[in-house]
Amino acid sequence: MPIIDVQNLGKVYPVALKEPGFKGTLQHFFHRTYRNIEAVKQVSFSIEPGEIVGFLGPNGAGKTTTLKMLTGLIHPSTGSVRISNHEPFARRRQFLEQITLVMGQKQQLIWDLPALDSLRINAAVYGISLGDFRQRVGELAEMLSIQEQLKQPVRKLSLGERMKAEMLAALLHRPQVLFLDEPTLGLDVNAQTSVREFLQEYNQRYGATILLTSHYMADITALCDRVLVIHQGRLIYDGLLDGLLEQFAPYREVSIEFDSTQTITKEQLHHYGNLQNIEGCKATFLVPADDLTHTVSSLLNSLKIQDLSIAEPPIEDVIAKVFESGKT
């Protein structure tokens, strides 16, 4: 049975229209007119317990609005949501104890106090016993490698350390469903890697379900086999990440280095694929995946090749193509 079940979810915001100037202000005061903006349009999907699913989309696509409906912060205009068989907007205690929402640009820790003091407040809110509190903080702090930093005022922590402490605070009550909105936002490469490794370990250790949004494609490729893609409020793809690559990047990048004794023209290389770059004895071009075997064989038979490599296009390019098309 899915732990997250979303059916025909939609959110419409009425936005007041106002003409400029004094006359427009008076008219706006006495008689307002509105237009409706559909932030989310008939979105449906389900997620099984223990899955880590990436939630992708450009800015303004409806990702954060969807997460807020899933966590009960805002009420949907249409459709239904069930999380662990609970209706989120009812915000019952049993539901809140099973979920957490981490937003990379928001904080819950008290700025001037040591993080440990904020964690004690969270423990009191969730009714966590002193013994469980110490055990959980010790375990999570070890996983995140921030044992000593918890004793320092939050304002003295680096951004990466503060994000780890925020993560610990959000997971102190050991939720089974994690909604993560840009959890590595602004972090350096090492801190991003550390957070990814922690999330992977948390998922494996506790069987938690994770719905992750991120603009860092490394987060998605490292953690998610399955992705949801939303564009202009509509869900346009739900499936394996590999399937997305195959559908929107049906080509491979072939790089070759040929013997300098050969004289090879651009026209000759165009015969093997879409030439992207040629510099000295090195060339790179795109080849349809279906023609890859034949093309590589022709290259090796026709030219004196010193080195040859094949790579998939960067996932950032693939996702950009998905957004450009707006449909699958």
C-alpha positions in Angstrom: 0.0 0.0 0.0 1.5 3.4 -0.9 2.7 5.5 2.0 2.0 8.7 -0.2 -1.0 8.7 -2.4 -1.9 11.8 -4.4 -4.9 12.0 -6.7 -5.8 14.9 -9.0 -4.2 17.4 -6.7 -4.7 21.0 -7.6 -4.1 24.4 -6.1 -5.6 27.7 -7.4 -4.7 31.1 -6.0 -7.0 34.1 -6.5 -4.8 37.2 -7.2 -6.3 40.7 -7.0 -5.9 42.9 -10.0 -5.2 46.6 -9.5 -4.9 49.4 -12.1 -2.2 52.0 -11.5 -2.8 55.5 -10.1 -5.3 57.0 -7.6 -8.4 55.9 -9.5 -7.1 52.4 -9.7 -6.5 52.4 -5.9 -10.0 53.6 -5.2 -11.5 51.0 -7.5 -9.4 48.3 -5.9 -10.5 49.4 -2.4 -14.3 49.3 -3.1 -14.6 46.7 -5.9 -11.8 44.2 -6.4 -11.5 41.9 -9.3 -9.5 38.7 -9.3 -7.8 36.3 -11.7 -7.1 32.7 -10.8 -3.6 31.3 -11.0 -3.3 27.5 -11.1 -0.1 26.7 -9.3 -0.7 22.9 -9.4 -2.9 21.2 -12.0 -4.4 17.7 -11.5 -1.2 16.0 -10.2 -1.4 12.3 -9.4 1.3 9.9 -8.1 2.0 7.3 -5.4 5.1 6.4 -3.5 5.8 3.1 -1.8 7.4 2.9 1.7 11.2 3.2 1.7 11.4 4.9 -1.8 13.6 7.9 -2.4 12.0 9.9 -5.2 13.4 13.1 -6.8 10.9 15.9 -7.5 12.2 18.1 -10.3 11.0 21.3 -12.0 12.1 24.8 -12.8 11.4 27.7 -10.5 7.7 28.4 -10.3 6.7 24.9 -11.5 4.7 24.1 -8.4 7.2 21.9 -6.4 7.1 23.8 -3.1 3.3 24.3 -3.4 2.9 20.6 -3.8 5.1 19.9 -0.8 3.2 22.3 1.3 -0.1 20.5 0.4 1.5 17.1 1.2 2.6 18.3 4.6 -0.7 20.1 5.5 0.6 23.7 5.4 -1.9 24.7 2.8 -5.2 23.2 1.7 -5.6 21.8 -1.8 -8.2 23.3 -4.1 -9.0 20.0 -5.7 -8.0 16.4 -5.3 -7.0 14.3 -2.4 -3.8 13.5 -0.5 -3.2 10.6 1.9 0.1 10.3 3.8 0.4 7.1 5.9 -3.4 6.9 5.6 -3.8 10.4 7.1 -5.2 13.5 5.6 -2.4 16.1 5.9 -4.5 19.3 6.4 -6.3 17.8 9.4 -2.8 18.0 11.1 -3.5 15.3 13.6 -0.7 14.5 16.0 -0.3 11.0 14.7 0.4 12.4 11.2 2.8 15.1 12.4 4.8 12.6 14.3 5.4 10.6 11.1 6.6 13.4 8.8 9.1 16.2 8.6 9.7 19.1 6.1 13.2 20.4 5.6 13.5 23.6 3.5 17.1 24.6 2.7 16.3 28.4 3.0 14.5 28.1 6.3 15.7 27.5 9.9 14.2 26.3 13.1 17.2 26.4 15.4 17.5 29.4 17.8 20.3 31.6 16.5 22.0 32.6 19.7 21.7 29.3 21.6 23.7 26.1 21.2 21.9 23.7 18.8 21.5 21.2 21.7 19.2 23.6 23.5 16.9 23.8 20.4 17.0 20.0 20.2 15.8 19.8 23.8 12.8 22.0 22.9 12.0 19.8 19.9 12.2 16.7 22.2 9.7 18.3 24.6 7.3 19.2 21.8 7.3 15.6 20.5 7.2 14.1 24.0 10.5 12.3 23.6 11.9 10.9 26.9 15.4 11.9 28.2 16.8 8.5 27.5 15.5 8.4 23.9 16.6 12.0 23.4 20.2 11.2 24.3 20.3 8.1 22.3 18.8 9.7 19.1 21.0 12.8 19.3 24.1 10.7 19.8 23.2 8.4 16.9 22.3 11.2 14.5 25.2 13.4 15.5 27.6 10.6 14.8 26.0 9.9 11.4 26.3 13.6 10.6 29.7 14.1 12.3 28.7 17.1 14.3 29.0 15.9 17.9 31.1 18.9 19.1 29.3 21.5 17.0 26.0 20.9 18.8 27.5 22.7 21.9 28.3 25.9 20.0 25.8 28.8 19.4 24.1 28.3 16.0 25.4 31.7 14.8 29.0 30.4 15.0 28.4 27.4 12.9 29.4 27.2 9.2 26.5 26.9 6.7 27.3 23.2 6.2 27.4 22.6 10.0 24.1 24.6 10.5 22.4 22.6 7.8 23.4 19.3 9.4 22.1 20.6 12.8 18.8 21.6 11.1 18.6 18.1 9.6 19.2 16.5 13.0 16.4 18.7 14.5 14.0 17.7 11.8 14.7 14.0 12.3 14.8 13.9 16.1 11.3 12.4 16.3 12.4 9.7 13.8 9.8 10.4 11.0 9.0 7.8 8.4 8.3 10.3 5.6 10.8 13.1 4.8 9.9 16.0 2.5 13.1 17.8 1.6 13.0 21.0 -0.3 16.5 22.0 -1.5 18.3 20.6 1.6 21.8 21.2 0.1 21.0 24.8 -1.1 24.2 27.0 -0.8 26.4 24.2 0.6 29.9 23.6 -0.8 30.7 20.3 -2.6 32.0 18.5 0.5 28.9 19.5 2.6 26.6 18.4 -0.2 28.3 15.0 -0.3 28.0 14.6 3.4 24.3 15.4 3.5 23.7 13.0 0.6 25.5 10.2 2.4 23.6 10.9 5.6 20.2 10.7 3.8 21.2 7.5 2.1 22.2 5.9 5.4 19.1 7.2 7.2 16.9 5.7 4.5 18.7 2.3 4.7 18.7 2.2 8.5 15.1 3.3 9.2 13.4 2.5 5.9 12.2 6.1 5.6 10.5 7.4 2.5 12.0 10.5 1.0 10.6 13.0 -1.5 13.5 15.3 -2.5 13.5 18.5 -4.6 16.9 19.9 -5.6 18.4 22.0 -8.3 21.7 20.1 -7.8 21.5 17.2 -10.2 24.2 15.4 -8.2 21.7 15.1 -5.3 19.2 13.4 -7.6 21.6 11.0 -9.4 23.2 10.0 -6.1 20.0 9.3 -4.2 17.1 8.7 -6.6 16.2 5.9 -9.0 12.8 7.4 -9.7 11.9 11.0 -10.5 8.8 13.1 -10.8 9.0 16.1 -13.2 6.6 19.0 -12.9 6.3 21.8 -15.3 3.9 24.7 -15.2 1.9 22.9 -12.5 1.5 19.7 -14.4 3.2 16.4 -13.8 4.9 15.6 -17.1 7.0 12.6 -16.2 6.9 9.8 -13.5 9.4 7.0 -13.9 13.0 5.8 -13.7 15.7 8.4 -14.0 17.4 6.1 -16.6 14.2 6.1 -18.5 14.2 9.9 -18.6 17.7 9.9 -19.9 16.8 7.5 -22.6 13.7 9.4 -23.6 15.2 12.8 -23.8 18.8 12.0 -24.6 18.7 9.3 -27.2 22.3 10.0 -28.1 25.8 9.6 -26.7 28.8 11.8 -26.6 31.8 10.2 -28.4 35.3 11.7 -27.9 38.2 10.6 -30.0 41.9 11.3 -30.3 43.4 10.4 -33.6 47.0 9.9 -34.8 48.6 13.3 -35.7 50.0 11.8 -38.9 46.5 11.7 -40.4 44.9 14.6 -42.1 41.2 14.6 -41.2 38.7 17.3 -42.2 35.5 18.4 -40.4 33.6 17.0 -43.4 35.0 13.5 -42.7 34.1 13.7 -39.0 30.5 14.9 -39.8 30.0 11.6 -41.5 30.2 9.8 -38.1 27.8 12.1 -36.2 26.9 15.6 -35.1 30.4 17.2 -34.7 30.5 19.4 -31.5 34.1 20.3 -31.3 37.5 19.7 -32.9 40.7 20.9 -31.5 44.0 19.6 -32.8 43.9 15.8 -32.9 40.8 15.6 -30.6 37.2 15.7 -31.7 33.8 15.3 -29.9 30.5 14.6 -31.6 27.0 13.3 -30.8 25.9 9.9 -32.0 22.3 8.4 -31.8 22.3 5.6 -29.3 20.9 3.2 -31.9 23.9 3.9 -34.2 26.6 3.8 -31.5 28.0 0.3 -32.2 28.1 0.8 -35.9 29.7 4.3 -35.6 32.4 3.1 -33.1 33.2 0.2 -35.4 33.5 2.5 -38.4 35.8 4.9 -36.5 38.1 2.2 -35.5 38.2 0.7 -38.9 38.6 3.9 -40.9 40.8 6.1 -38.7 44.0 5.6 -36.6 42.4 6.1 -33.2 44.7 6.5 -30.2 41.9 7.0 -27.6 38.1 6.8 -27.7 35.6 7.4 -24.9 31.8 7.3 -24.8 29.7 9.3 -22.3 26.1 10.1 -21.6 25.2 13.8 -22.0 25.2 15.7 -18.7 21.9 15.2 -16.8 21.5 19.0 -16.5 21.2 19.2 -20.3 18.7 16.4 -20.3 16.5 18.0 -17.6 16.7 21.4 -19.5 15.4 19.7 -22.6 12.5 18.2 -20.6 11.6 21.7 -19.4 11.9 23.2 -22.8 9.5 20.6 -24.3 7.1 20.8 -21.4 5.8 17.3 -22.2 6.8 13.7 -22.5 
